[in-house]
Amino acid sequence: GSDFVDNNPEFFLDLWDMDKGFKWLATGLPAWLPIPQIWKAKIARSRSLNAVLAFEEAMEKAANGEDPGQEWQYLENVGPVLTERLKLYRQLNFTMHERAALDLCLLWAMNANANMLVFWMLNHIYADKKILSSLREEIAPFVHAVQPKQLFNVPEPPRIDTFDHEALASKCPLLKSCYVESLR
């Protein structure tokens, strides 16, 4: 939800620092070694885990009908995937730390693999002219690009004028299926 991003503005920078030092983290070397990548990655991992842990605790309080605290007042905009996962965590009696560790792993993996995912998704879409045509038709009502006026005989690239991300997520089943297939 928006509270998580508002409360942790450096979170994605920490995820990238953790990712850059992931190989060093995987070695299990201690942070006191004079290798900056190790301690930087460990600090980033610790901050990220604490941020996710605070979110998990707030979600648990909200699920129990308790006040999650002033910094967590907009938890109703947390998506259904997260709320369903919370139900599963509760059903399986996961501790807050276990929940935070699992969610941090998922966030890291999604962030670290996003570029590859986009490449393969676009590659598969453009390889099939029928899917490409159908997708263009499906998303047309929700994305609109304009061609800016040419200055000095230099062509300007098109600019996105309208981009309805909520409609793309909820009203474009083919786009969603392409995304899910790329994840697989």
N, C-alpha and C positions, 0 to 999 in steps of 0.2 A: 504494500500500500504506500500511499504518499508519505505517511508518517515515517516510515523506515528511511526513505531517501532524505527527508527533511532533517531527521535526527542524526543521520550518518552521511553527511555530504562527501566525506573522503572515502567512503566504502569501496567504490569501484577502483579508485587509485590504489587502495590497499590490496584489492584482488589482483591487480596487475603486478604490484610489487611481490605478492606471494607467488604469482605465476612465474615471474622472472627468476625467482630463487627456488622454484619447485625442485629442481634436480638436487640442489644443496639440501633442502629440507628432507628429501627422500633418503639422503645418505645417513641421516641421524647424527651428523656431527654437532658438537656442542656450540652454543652461541658465542662462547668466549674466545673461540678461535679468531684470529685476525683476518677473517674473510667477510668483507662487508655484505656480500649477498646473503650470507647465512643469517646474520642478526637482523638485517633489513627484512628478510622474508619472515623470520620468526615474529618480529614486532608486528608486521602487517597481518600475519595469520592470527595473532593474539587479539589485535584490535577488531578484525573481522569477526572472529568467533564471539567476542564480547558483544558486538553489535547485534549479531543474529540471536545470541542468548537473551539479550534484553527484549528483542522482538518476540521470541518464543514465550518468555514470561508474561509479556503484555497480552499476547493472544490467549494464553491459558487463563489469565485473570478475566479477560473479557468473556471467554467461554463459560466461566464459572459465575458470571453475573457480577463480578467485582469491578471496581474502577481500576483500569490499567495504569492510571497516572496521567498527568497533564500533557506529557509529550506524546501520548498515544491516544488521542481523541478521535482519530478518523480511521479506526480499524475496520469500519464497515466497507471500505473500498478495497479491502484485501480480496484478491481473486478466489474463485471457487477451488482451484487446484490446491492452494495453500490451506484453505479452510477444511477441505476434505482430508488433506494430509494430517492436519491437526487432529481430526477425529480418529484417524488410523493410529497416530502416535499415542493418543489417550487410550484407545482400545488395547494396544500392545504394551501399555505401561512404560513407555520410553521416558527416561529422565529428561530434564530440560537440556542437560549437556549433550546427551545423545541426539536429541532433536536438532539442536544447534549445529552439531558436528555434521549430521547428515545434510541439513539444508545448506550449510556452507559448502560442502562438497558439490552439491548440485549447482549452486550459484557459480562456483569457480569453474566447473566443467562447462556450463552453458556459456559463460563469458569467454573462456579460453578457446572454445570450439566454434564460436559464432561466425568467424570469418570463413572457416572451412564449410560450415553449414550453408551459408549464403552462396558460396561458390558452387557447391554441388547442387543446391536447389535450382539456381539459375541455369546451370549446365543441363540438368534434366528437363527443365521447362523449355529451354530454347532448342533442345534436341527433338522435341515433338511439336510439330507445327499446329496440330489440332489442340493440344493442351495450351499452347501459347495463345492461340486465338480465343479459346474459351476463357482463359484467365483474363485476358485483356477485356473481354466483354463483361466478365463478372465484376472486375474491380473498377470499371469505367465510371459508375455513378459516385464512387467514393474518392477518386484521385483525379485531379485535373491539373494539367500542365499548360503553361502559356509560353509562347515564343516571344521573347522581348524584341523590341525594335532594334534593328541593326544600326550600329554607329560606326562610321569610318570604314564601311565595307568589311567589317570583321563580324562574322556570325557569332551570335550569342547562343550559349546552350539553353535549352528550355528550362524553365523554372517551375517548380511545383507551386501551384496557386492554392489548391485545396487538397487536404490529406486527412480523411476521416478514419483514424486508426481503430476506433471502436467498431465502426461498421465493417472494416476489413476483417477484424477478429470475429465478429458475430454473424455477418451476413455473406461471407464468402467461403462456402464449404470446399470448393475446389482448391482455393489457395491454402486453406487449413490442411487439406489432405496432402497437398504437395509438401508442405512444411513437415507434417508428421512422417511422411514417407522418407524425407531427407534425414530426419532424425534417426530413423530405423537403419 
